[in-house]
Amino acid sequence: MKKTLGTYLIESLEAQGVKHVFGIPGVHNLELYRGLAASAIRHVAGRHEQGLGFMADGYARVSGGLGVCFTITGPGLTNIASAMGQALADSVPLLVISSENRRGEIGTGKGFLHEMPDQLRLAGLVAGHAQRIDHVEDLLPALERVFRAARTGRPQPAYLEIPRDLLAADAAGLPPAIRFATPAPPLPPAAAIADAAARLLAARTPVIIAGGGAIRAATQVAALAERLGAPVVMTVNARGVLGPDHPLAVPASPSLEPVRALIAAADAVLAIGTEFGQTDYDMYVVSDFPQPRGLIRIDIDHDQLQRNLRPELGLLGDAQATLTSLLALLPAGVPSDGGVARASATRTAAFAALTPAMQREVGFLEVIRRSVPGAILVGDSTQPVYAGNLSFAAATPGSWFNSSTGYGTLGYAVPASTGASLAAPDRPVVCIVGDGGIQFSLGELAVPRDVAAWTAIVVWNNHGYGEIKTSMIAVDIEPEGVDVGPPDFGHLARAYGYGHCIVDSLESLERAMKDFAARRQVVMVEVRAEAFE
């Protein structure tokens, strides 16, 4: 086989430990596929580029690695752009590799197939880094930059575009593909860590806020909370950092007044890997989140460290490494149980602040968590997910995530669940999606079958866009465009060879989930939402 830049790219991805690539081959990116079948990389074929991006997103969140996608020129990029926007908002590391027209054709406006006026500029709007490769020797440094950033900095989507003629160019003169060295995680200055330790030790009512950036530092967060006697408020993407039975866990949204009151009463607040964004902190209230007293922030992103709320002390560094250094300065004595009491009271009050319907929806989620040990719950924008984002205790770090945060795309859950299943093939995955949202990505229902996933597709069927309809009525708008008829989900499941059952009570849900957990399978569980209203 001749060594082209396309084959060299495959060798380079292999060298970085890439195990899966999500792609759709087309006439413009054929050279990306030369040598792929003979490599150790498994190619997963999606049905739409947006689905590719969501699959890679779920894969990256669960694996902790980079989700890699292959797309074509033009429509491939515009289709995957929504998935890149979600990943950018939620700090998920993706690498989207796209073809582009030949170097002499780009930007000419002559009407070439898939031509766009400025493809690279569009990609740059939804990526943390976007670059075109213009010469064979450009590829290696570009890949090194992407992989170094993914392994050490704030995770973000990256975009590399390679002109068609360059993909087919001779790459025999390039050095052998090697794994790039991983730099040591960044740490704040020792004096700043000592300052943080002194402030936390002096506090009488400390609180920790864990964001998505704390997921890989769950052990350190728990140890710190226990040493300080500090309740841990977990944002949506941090659920499970402390488990459901941990006495200091507060798995509830800072949008809820009881959680705000807990934070307001604190004399020191340590915020770890959170942007203080609206979808976590101000989603269901009319006032902006207030500035906490004694705010200390840990973040790996310099700009993010000062965004939204300014800290009294900012620690620029990796969460796990920074917390490890901080713990070394804190005594291992037994704190008072005041933090446990504060956490317990807040959990109770936060749940009581939900509407009765939301409380039932949280109970629905709790049945799933109890019935499917080790499950990863992946959600779309749908009613039980909204309720869970307000107050649901995930079992383990990273076992609860959804697209109702940040960019807020629909059609996320089915493909993201497939990516999650590929990243953790021995764990069951429960996809929670509405009957409206699933229609954004019906084609991706085929992929769990292709990859022999272990997935329950739980469809919350309220015969339309139920949450939007409720919102229209609440502001005196006559509902329009929300009563979209769902397909027959039984027929749909059978079309792909999946089992199907209908759930109309917590008891039938428990039976369905236990049956799903008992053996590897793909099953569609249709929930009659009216039974839980």
ZADREN-229033 format. One record per residue (C-alpha): residue in three letters; x negated, y, z. Coordinates in nm, 2 decimals. Layout:
REC  residu       X       Y       Z
REC     Ala       X       Y       Z
...
***
This chain:
REC  residu       X       Y       Z
REC     Met    0.00    0.00    0.00
REC     Lys   -0.14    0.34   -0.09
REC     Lys   -0.20    0.58    0.20
REC     Thr    0.02    0.88    0.15
REC     Leu    0.10    1.15    0.40
REC     Gly    0.43    0.97    0.47
REC     Thr    0.26    0.65    0.56
REC     Tyr    0.01    0.84    0.77
REC     Leu    0.29    1.01    0.96
REC     Ile    0.44    0.66    1.04
REC     Glu    0.09    0.55    1.17
REC     Ser    0.07    0.87    1.38
REC     Leu    0.41    0.82    1.54
REC     Glu    0.32    0.46    1.62
REC     Ala    0.00    0.58    1.78
REC     Gln    0.20    0.81    2.01
REC     Gly    0.41    0.52    2.13
REC     Val    0.72    0.60    1.93
REC     Lys    0.95    0.29    1.93
REC     His    1.26    0.42    1.76
REC     Val    1.34    0.66    1.48
REC     Phe    1.69    0.78    1.41
REC     Gly    1.74    0.85    1.04
REC     Ile    1.93    0.85    0.71
REC     Pro    1.73    0.79    0.40
REC     Gly    1.79    1.01    0.10
REC     Val    1.63    1.09   -0.23
REC     His    1.44    1.38   -0.08
REC     Asn    1.29    1.19    0.21
REC     Leu    1.22    0.85    0.05
REC     Glu    0.84    0.90    0.12
REC     Leu    0.91    0.91    0.49
REC     Tyr    1.02    0.55    0.46
REC     Arg    0.72    0.41    0.28
REC     Gly    0.56    0.17    0.53
REC     Leu    0.83    0.22    0.80
REC     Ala    0.97   -0.13    0.76
REC     Ala    0.63   -0.29    0.82
REC     Ser    0.56   -0.08    1.13
REC     Ala    0.64   -0.15    1.49
REC     Ile    0.89    0.14    1.49
REC     Arg    1.26    0.04    1.48
REC     His    1.47    0.25    1.24
REC     Val    1.83    0.32    1.36
REC     Ala    2.05    0.43    1.07
REC     Gly    2.32    0.68    1.17
REC     Arg    2.63    0.77    0.97
REC     His    2.58    1.15    0.99
REC     Glu    2.28    1.36    1.08
REC     Gln    2.46    1.52    1.37
REC     Gly    2.50    1.17    1.51
REC     Leu    2.13    1.11    1.46
REC     Gly    2.05    1.41    1.68
REC     Phe    2.29    1.31    1.95
REC     Met    2.15    0.95    1.95
REC     Ala    1.80    1.09    1.98
REC     Asp    1.92    1.32    2.26
REC     Gly    2.07    1.03    2.47
REC     Tyr    1.76    0.82    2.39
REC     Ala    1.52    1.10    2.51
REC     Arg    1.72    1.17    2.83
REC     Val    1.72    0.80    2.94
REC     Ser    1.37    0.70    2.82
REC     Gly    1.19    1.02    2.93
REC     Gly    1.02    1.03    2.59
REC     Leu    1.07    1.20    2.26
REC     Gly    1.37    1.13    2.04
REC     Val    1.26    1.13    1.68
REC     Cys    1.48    1.19    1.38
REC     Phe    1.43    1.18    1.00
REC     Thr    1.65    1.40    0.79
REC     Ile    1.67    1.53    0.43
REC     Thr    1.63    1.88    0.29
REC     Gly    1.92    2.12    0.32
REC     Pro    2.24    1.95    0.44
REC     Gly    2.04    1.71    0.66
REC     Leu    1.92    2.01    0.86
REC     Thr    2.25    2.19    0.87
REC     Asn    2.42    1.87    0.99
REC     Ile    2.17    1.81    1.27
REC     Ala    2.15    2.17    1.38
REC     Ser    2.44    2.14    1.63
REC     Ala    2.26    1.85    1.80
REC     Met    1.94    2.05    1.81
REC     Gly    2.13    2.34    1.97
REC     Gln    2.26    2.11    2.24
REC     Ala    1.91    1.97    2.31
REC     Leu    1.77    2.33    2.32
REC     Ala    2.03    2.43    2.58
REC     Asp    1.98    2.12    2.79
REC     Ser    1.59    2.10    2.76
REC     Val    1.59    1.77    2.58
REC     Pro    1.27    1.68    2.38
REC     Leu    1.36    1.60    2.02
REC     Leu    1.14    1.59    1.71
REC     Val    1.33    1.65    1.38
REC     Ile    1.12    1.57    1.07
REC     Ser    1.28    1.69    0.75
REC     Ser    1.18    1.70    0.39
REC     Glu    1.18    2.02    0.19
REC     Asn    1.17    2.10   -0.18
REC     Arg    0.83    2.09   -0.36
REC     Arg    0.60    2.37   -0.26
REC     Gly    0.64    2.56   -0.58
REC     Glu    1.02    2.54   -0.55
REC     Ile    1.08    2.67   -0.20
REC     Gly    1.25    3.00   -0.18
REC     Thr    1.28    3.05   -0.56
REC     Gly    1.66    3.05   -0.57
REC     Lys    1.66    2.84   -0.89
REC     Gly    1.93    2.60   -0.78
REC     Phe    1.72    2.29   -0.69
REC     Leu    1.90    2.01   -0.52
REC     His    1.96    2.08   -0.15
REC     Glu    1.80    2.42   -0.18
REC     Met    1.84    2.67    0.10
REC     Pro    1.72    3.03    0.10
REC     Asp    1.51    2.98    0.42
REC     Gln    1.53    2.63    0.57
REC     Leu    1.25    2.69    0.82
REC     Arg    1.41    3.00    0.96
REC     Leu    1.73    2.83    1.02
REC     Ala    1.56    2.54    1.20
REC     Gly    1.37    2.80    1.42
REC     Leu    1.70    2.92    1.56
REC     Val    1.77    2.59    1.72
REC     Ala    1.42    2.46    1.80
REC     Gly    1.16    2.56    2.05
REC     His    0.90    2.52    1.78
REC     Ala    0.95    2.51    1.40
REC     Gln    0.67    2.46    1.14
REC     Arg    0.62    2.37    0.78
REC     Ile    0.33    2.15    0.67
REC     Asp    0.17    2.31    0.37
REC     His   -0.15    2.10    0.34
REC     Val   -0.23    1.73    0.42
REC     Glu   -0.47    1.83    0.69
REC     Asp   -0.20    2.03    0.87
REC     Leu    0.00    1.73    0.99
REC     Leu   -0.23    1.60    1.27
REC     Pro   -0.26    1.93    1.45
REC     Ala    0.11    2.00    1.41
REC     Leu    0.20    1.66    1.56
REC     Glu   -0.05    1.71    1.84
REC     Arg    0.11    2.04    1.94
REC     Val    0.46    1.88    1.94
REC     Phe    0.36    1.58    2.15
REC     Arg    0.15    1.78    2.40
REC     Ala    0.44    2.02    2.45
REC     Ala    0.69    1.73    2.50
REC     Arg    0.47    1.57    2.76
REC     Thr    0.37    1.88    2.96
REC     Gly    0.59    2.18    2.90
REC     Arg    0.96    2.25    2.91
REC     Pro    1.13    1.99    2.69
REC     Gln    1.27    2.13    2.38
REC     Pro    1.36    2.02    2.02
REC     Ala    1.08    2.07    1.77
REC     Tyr    1.11    2.08    1.39
REC     Leu    0.85    1.98    1.13
REC     Glu    0.93    2.02    0.76
REC     Ile    0.72    1.86    0.49
REC     Pro    0.76    1.94    0.12
REC     Arg    0.85    1.64   -0.10
REC     Asp    0.53    1.66   -0.31
REC     Leu    0.32    1.67    0.01
REC     Leu    0.49    1.36    0.16
REC     Ala    0.37    1.17   -0.15
REC     Ala    0.02    1.32   -0.14
REC     Asp   -0.30    1.11   -0.09
REC     Ala   -0.39    1.09    0.28
REC     Ala   -0.68    0.85    0.25
REC     Gly   -0.93    1.11    0.37
REC     Leu   -0.75    1.18    0.70
REC     Pro   -0.90    1.04    1.03
REC     Pro   -0.75    0.72    1.18
REC     Ala   -0.43    0.79    1.38
REC     Ile   -0.50    0.81    1.76
REC     Arg   -0.29    0.88    2.07
REC     Phe   -0.32    1.24    2.18
REC     Ala   -0.45    1.30    2.53
REC     Thr   -0.20    1.41    2.78
REC     Pro   -0.31    1.72    2.98
REC     Ala   -0.27    1.72    3.36
REC     Pro    0.07    1.86    3.47
REC     Pro    0.04    2.23    3.54
REC     Leu    0.03    2.33    3.91
REC     Pro    0.09    2.67    4.08
REC     Pro   -0.21    2.82    4.27
REC     Ala   -0.27    2.66    4.61
REC     Ala   -0.20    2.99    4.78
REC     Ala    0.14    3.01    4.63
REC     Ile    0.23    2.65    4.74
REC     Ala    0.11    2.73    5.09
REC     Asp    0.33    3.04    5.09
REC     Ala    0.63    2.83    4.99
REC     Ala    0.56    2.58    5.26
REC     Ala    0.54    2.85    5.53
REC     Arg    0.87    3.01    5.41
REC     Leu    1.05    2.67    5.41
REC     Leu    0.91    2.57    5.75
REC     Ala    1.03    2.90    5.90
REC     Ala    1.38    2.86    5.76
REC     Arg    1.67    2.76    5.99
REC     Thr    1.93    2.68    5.73
REC     Pro    1.74    2.59    5.41
REC     Val    1.91    2.46    5.10
REC     Ile    1.76    2.29    4.79
REC     Ile    1.92    2.34    4.45
REC     Ala    1.81    2.07    4.20
REC     Gly    1.85    2.12    3.83
REC     Gly    1.78    1.90    3.53
REC     Gly    1.41    1.97    3.56
REC     Ala    1.41    1.78    3.89
REC     Ile    1.53    1.45    3.74
REC     Arg    1.18    1.30    3.72
REC     Ala    1.09    1.42    4.07
REC     Ala    1.38    1.26    4.25
REC     Thr    1.16    1.08    4.50
REC     Gln    0.98    1.40    4.60
REC     Val    1.31    1.60    4.62
REC     Ala    1.45    1.34    4.86
REC     Ala    1.14    1.34    5.08
REC     Leu    1.14    1.72    5.09
REC     Ala    1.51    1.74    5.18
REC     Glu    1.46    1.49    5.46
REC     Arg    1.16    1.67    5.61
REC     Leu    1.34    2.01    5.60
REC     Gly    1.69    1.88    5.69
REC     Ala    1.81    2.07    5.38
REC     Pro    2.13    1.99    5.18
REC     Val    2.06    1.93    4.81
REC     Val    2.30    2.09    4.57
REC     Met    2.28    1.90    4.23
REC     Thr    2.37    2.07    3.91
REC     Val    2.53    1.86    3.63
REC     Asn    2.21    1.73    3.48
REC     Ala    2.06    1.66    3.83
REC     Arg    2.33    1.44    3.96
REC     Gly    2.19    1.12    4.11
REC     Val    1.87    1.29    4.23
REC     Leu    2.01    1.20    4.57
REC     Gly    2.25    0.90    4.56
REC     Pro    2.62    0.90    4.67
REC     Asp    2.54    0.77    5.02
REC     His    2.26    1.01    5.10
REC     Pro    2.37    1.23    5.40
REC     Leu    2.20    1.55    5.25
REC     Ala    2.36    1.51    4.90
REC     Val    2.59    1.78    4.77
REC     Pro    2.69    1.65    4.42
REC     Ala    2.91    1.94    4.35
REC     Ser    2.91    2.25    4.12
REC     Pro    2.79    2.59    4.25
REC     Ser    3.10    2.72    4.06
REC     Leu    3.30    2.59    4.36
REC     Glu    3.34    2.84    4.65
REC     Pro    3.24    2.59    4.93
REC     Val    2.91    2.53    4.75
REC     Arg    2.86    2.90    4.70
REC     Ala    2.92    2.95    5.07
REC     Leu    2.66    2.69    5.16
REC     Ile    2.40    2.86    4.95
REC     Ala    2.50    3.21    5.07
REC     Ala    2.46    3.10    5.43
REC     Ala    2.11    2.97    5.37
REC     Asp    1.81    3.17    5.49
REC     Ala    1.58    3.00    5.23
REC     Val    1.68    2.85    4.89
REC     Leu    1.44    2.63    4.69
REC     Ala    1.56    2.60    4.33
REC     Ile    1.39    2.33    4.12
REC     Gly    1.41    2.32    3.74
REC     Thr    1.74    2.51    3.71
REC     Glu    1.81    2.81    3.49
REC     Phe    2.11    2.94    3.70
REC     Gly    2.31    2.92    3.38
REC     Gln    2.68    3.00    3.34
REC     Thr    2.80    2.64    3.27
REC     Asp    2.66    2.52    3.61
REC     Tyr    2.71    2.83    3.83
REC     Asp    2.99    3.05    3.70
REC     Met    3.21    2.82    3.49
REC     Tyr    3.54    2.84    3.69
REC     Val    3.50    3.17    3.88
REC     Val    3.53    3.54    3.78
REC     Ser    3.22    3.67    3.96
REC     Asp    2.86    3.61    3.87
REC     Phe    2.66    3.38    4.10
REC     Pro    2.52    3.59    4.38
REC     Gln    2.15    3.63    4.46
REC     Pro    2.05    3.39    4.73
REC     Arg    1.84    3.50    5.03
REC     Gly    1.48    3.38    5.03
REC     Leu    1.49    3.24    4.68
REC     Ile    1.19    3.02    4.58
REC     Arg    1.19    2.89    4.22
REC     Ile    0.99    2.60    4.07
REC     Asp    1.00    2.59    3.69
REC     Ile    0.76    2.48    3.42
REC     Asp    0.87    2.76    3.19
REC     His    0.73    3.11    3.26
REC     Asp    1.02    3.30    3.11
REC     Gln    1.28    3.08    3.27
REC     Leu    1.12    3.14    3.61
REC     Gln    1.24    3.50    3.60
REC     Arg    1.56    3.46    3.41
REC     Asn    1.91    3.52    3.55
REC     Leu    1.80    3.53    3.92
REC     Arg    1.46    3.67    4.03
REC     Pro    1.29    3.48    4.30
REC     Glu    1.11    3.62    4.60
REC     Leu    0.84    3.36    4.52
REC     Gly    0.80    3.19    4.18
REC     Leu    0.60    2.87    4.14
REC     Leu    0.51    2.80    3.77
REC     Gly    0.44    2.43    3.74
REC     Asp    0.56    2.08    3.69
REC     Ala    0.83    1.98    3.94
REC     Gln    0.69    1.65    4.05
REC     Ala    0.33    1.77    4.08
REC     Thr    0.43    2.09    4.26
REC     Leu    0.66    1.91    4.51
REC     Thr    0.39    1.65    4.58
REC     Ser    0.15    1.93    4.67
REC     Leu    0.42    2.11    4.87
REC     Leu    0.50    1.79    5.07
REC     Ala    0.13    1.75    5.17
REC     Leu    0.16    2.08    5.36
REC     Leu    0.48    1.99    5.55
REC     Pro    0.48    1.79    5.87
REC     Ala    0.67    1.46    5.87
REC     Gly    0.86    1.53    6.19
REC     Val    1.23    1.46    6.23
REC     Pro    1.44    1.77    6.16
REC     Ser    1.77    1.85    6.33
REC     Asp    2.09    1.70    6.19
REC     Gly    2.23    2.05    6.11
REC     Gly    2.16    1.99    5.74
REC     Val    2.35    1.67    5.74
REC     Ala    2.65    1.84    5.90
REC     Arg    2.63    2.13    5.65
REC     Ala    2.61    1.89    5.36
REC     Ser    2.90    1.68    5.48
REC     Ala    3.13    1.98    5.53
REC     Thr    3.04    2.11    5.19
REC     Arg    3.11    1.78    5.01
REC     Thr    3.45    1.76    5.18
REC     Ala    3.54    2.12    5.11
REC     Ala    3.42    2.10    4.75
REC     Phe    3.64    1.80    4.67
REC     Ala    3.94    1.97    4.84
REC     Ala    3.89    2.27    4.62
REC     Leu    3.97    2.06    4.31
REC     Thr    4.32    2.05    4.17
REC     Pro    4.51    1.72    4.25
REC     Ala    4.47    1.62    3.88
REC     Met    4.09    1.67    3.90
REC     Gln    4.07    1.47    4.23
REC     Arg    4.24    1.18    4.05
REC     Glu    4.00    1.21    3.76
REC     Val    3.70    1.20    4.00
REC     Gly    3.85    0.89    4.15
REC     Phe    3.87    0.74    3.80
REC     Leu    3.50    0.80    3.76
REC     Glu    3.42    0.65    4.10
REC     Val    3.59    0.33    4.00
REC     Ile    3.37    0.31    3.70
REC     Arg    3.06    0.37    3.90
REC     Arg    3.15    0.11    4.16
REC     Ser    3.27   -0.15    3.90
REC     Val    2.96   -0.13    3.67
REC     Pro    2.64   -0.15    3.88
REC     Gly    2.35    0.03    3.72
REC     Ala    2.57    0.20    3.46
REC     Ile    2.47    0.51    3.27
REC     Leu    2.77    0.74    3.22
REC     Val    2.76    0.96    2.91
REC     Gly    3.03    1.21    2.86
REC     Asp    3.19    1.43    2.59
REC     Ser    3.39    1.74    2.66
REC     Thr    3.70    1.58    2.80
REC     Gln    3.91    1.62    3.12
REC     Pro    3.75    1.36    3.35
REC     Val    3.41    1.48    3.25
REC     Tyr    3.50    1.84    3.34
REC     Ala    3.62    1.72    3.68
REC     Gly    3.31    1.51    3.73
REC     Asn    3.09    1.80    3.65
REC     Leu    3.26    1.98    3.94
REC     Ser    3.23    1.71    4.19
REC     Phe    3.11    1.36    4.11
REC     Ala    2.82    1.17    4.27
REC     Ala    2.61    0.98    4.02
REC     Ala    2.44    0.66    4.14
REC     Thr    2.09    0.73    4.02
REC     Pro    1.89    1.01    3.85
REC     Gly    1.98    1.05    3.49
REC     Ser    2.29    0.82    3.51
REC     Trp    2.53    1.11    3.45
REC     Phe    2.50    1.35    3.15
REC     Asn    2.73    1.50    2.90
REC     Ser    2.77    1.78    2.64
REC     Ser    3.00    2.00    2.85
REC     Thr    2.70    2.20    2.96
REC     Gly    2.50    2.46    2.77
REC     Tyr    2.59    2.45    2.40
REC     Gly    2.90    2.24    2.46
REC     Thr    2.94    2.03    2.14
REC     Leu    3.21    1.78    2.07
REC     Gly    3.14    1.44    1.92
REC     Tyr    2.84    1.39    2.14
REC     Ala    2.93    1.09    2.36
REC     Val    2.95    0.80    2.12
REC     Pro    2.61    0.85    1.95
REC     Ala    2.44    0.97    2.27
REC     Ser    2.56    0.65    2.44
REC     Thr    2.40    0.44    2.16
REC     Gly    2.07    0.62    2.21
REC     Ala    2.09    0.56    2.59
REC     Ser    2.16    0.19    2.53
REC     Leu    1.85    0.16    2.31
REC     Ala    1.64    0.34    2.57
REC     Ala    1.76    0.11    2.85
REC     Pro    1.88   -0.21    2.68
REC     Asp    1.93   -0.40    3.01
REC     Arg    2.17   -0.14    3.15
REC     Pro    2.53   -0.10    3.07
REC     Val    2.64    0.24    2.92
REC     Val    2.99    0.38    2.97
REC     Cys    3.08    0.64    2.71
REC     Ile    3.36    0.88    2.83
REC     Val    3.53    1.06    2.54
REC     Gly    3.86    1.22    2.46
REC     Asp    4.08    1.11    2.17
REC     Gly    4.02    1.45    2.01
REC     Gly    3.64    1.45    2.07
REC     Ile    3.59    1.10    1.94
REC     Gln    3.73    1.21    1.60
REC     Phe    3.43    1.43    1.55
REC     Ser    3.21    1.13    1.52
REC     Leu    3.42    0.83    1.42
REC     Gly    3.15    0.71    1.18
REC     Glu    2.90    0.66    1.46
REC     Leu    3.13    0.39    1.61
REC     Ala    2.95    0.15    1.37
REC     Val    2.61    0.19    1.52
REC     Pro    2.66    0.02    1.86
REC     Arg    2.75   -0.29    1.65
REC     Asp    2.44   -0.25    1.44
REC     Val    2.21   -0.24    1.74
REC     Ala    2.39   -0.48    1.97
REC     Ala    2.45   -0.22    2.23
REC     Trp    2.60   -0.28    2.58
REC     Thr    2.86    0.00    2.57
REC     Ala    3.21    0.06    2.69
REC     Ile    3.38    0.34    2.49
REC     Val    3.63    0.48    2.73
REC     Val    3.88    0.70    2.54
REC     Trp    4.08    0.94    2.75
REC     Asn    4.39    0.95    2.53
REC     Asn    4.61    1.26    2.59
REC     His    4.71    1.28    2.22
REC     Gly    4.53    1.59    2.13
REC     Tyr    4.31    1.86    2.27
REC     Gly    4.47    1.84    2.61
REC     Glu    4.24    2.08    2.80
REC     Ile    4.26    2.34    2.53
REC     Lys    4.64    2.31    2.52
REC     Thr    4.65    2.36    2.90
REC     Ser    4.42    2.67    2.87
REC     Met    4.65    2.82    2.60
REC     Ile    4.96    2.78    2.81
REC     Ala    4.77    2.93    3.11
REC     Val    4.72    3.26    2.93
REC     Asp    5.06    3.26    2.76
REC     Ile    4.95    3.16    2.41
REC     Glu    5.19    2.93    2.23
REC     Pro    4.99    2.61    2.16
REC     Glu    4.89    2.56    1.80
REC     Gly    4.64    2.32    1.65
REC     Val    4.60    2.11    1.97
REC     Asp    4.85    1.83    1.91
REC     Val    4.62    1.63    1.67
REC     Gly    4.74    1.28    1.64
REC     Pro    4.49    1.01    1.74
REC     Pro    4.43    0.69    1.54
REC     Asp    4.55    0.35    1.66
REC     Phe    4.25    0.27    1.88
REC     Gly    4.33   -0.10    1.89
REC     His    4.31   -0.12    1.51
REC     Leu    4.00    0.10    1.51
REC     Ala    3.82   -0.12    1.76
REC     Arg    3.90   -0.44    1.57
REC     Ala    3.77   -0.28    1.25
REC     Tyr    3.43   -0.28    1.40
REC     Gly    3.47   -0.61    1.58
REC     Tyr    3.50   -0.47    1.93
REC     Gly    3.73   -0.57    2.21
REC     His    4.01   -0.33    2.30
REC     Cys    4.23   -0.29    2.61
REC     Ile    4.47   -0.03    2.75
REC     Val    4.43    0.11    3.10
REC     Asp    4.71    0.28    3.28
REC     Ser    4.61    0.25    3.65
REC     Leu    4.30    0.24    3.87
REC     Glu    4.36   -0.13    3.91
REC     Ser    4.36   -0.20    3.54
REC     Leu    4.06    0.03    3.50
REC     Glu    3.87   -0.17    3.76
REC     Arg    3.95   -0.50    3.59
REC     Ala    3.84   -0.37    3.25
REC     Met    3.52   -0.23    3.38
REC     Lys    3.43   -0.55    3.57
REC     Asp    3.49   -0.75    3.26
REC     Phe    3.27   -0.52    3.06
REC     Ala    2.99   -0.54    3.32
REC     Ala    3.00   -0.92    3.32
REC     Arg    2.84   -0.97    2.98
REC     Arg    2.67   -0.77    2.71
REC     Gln    2.94   -0.64    2.47
REC     Val    3.09   -0.34    2.30
REC     Val    3.44   -0.27    2.41
REC     Met    3.69    0.01    2.36
REC     Val    3.89    0.10    2.67
REC     Glu    4.19    0.32    2.59
REC     Val    4.31    0.52    2.89
REC     Arg    4.67    0.65    2.89
REC     Ala    4.59    0.99    3.04
REC     Glu    4.95    1.06    3.15
REC     Ala    4.92    0.78    3.40
REC     Phe    4.66    0.99    3.59
REC     Glu    4.83    1.33    3.57
***
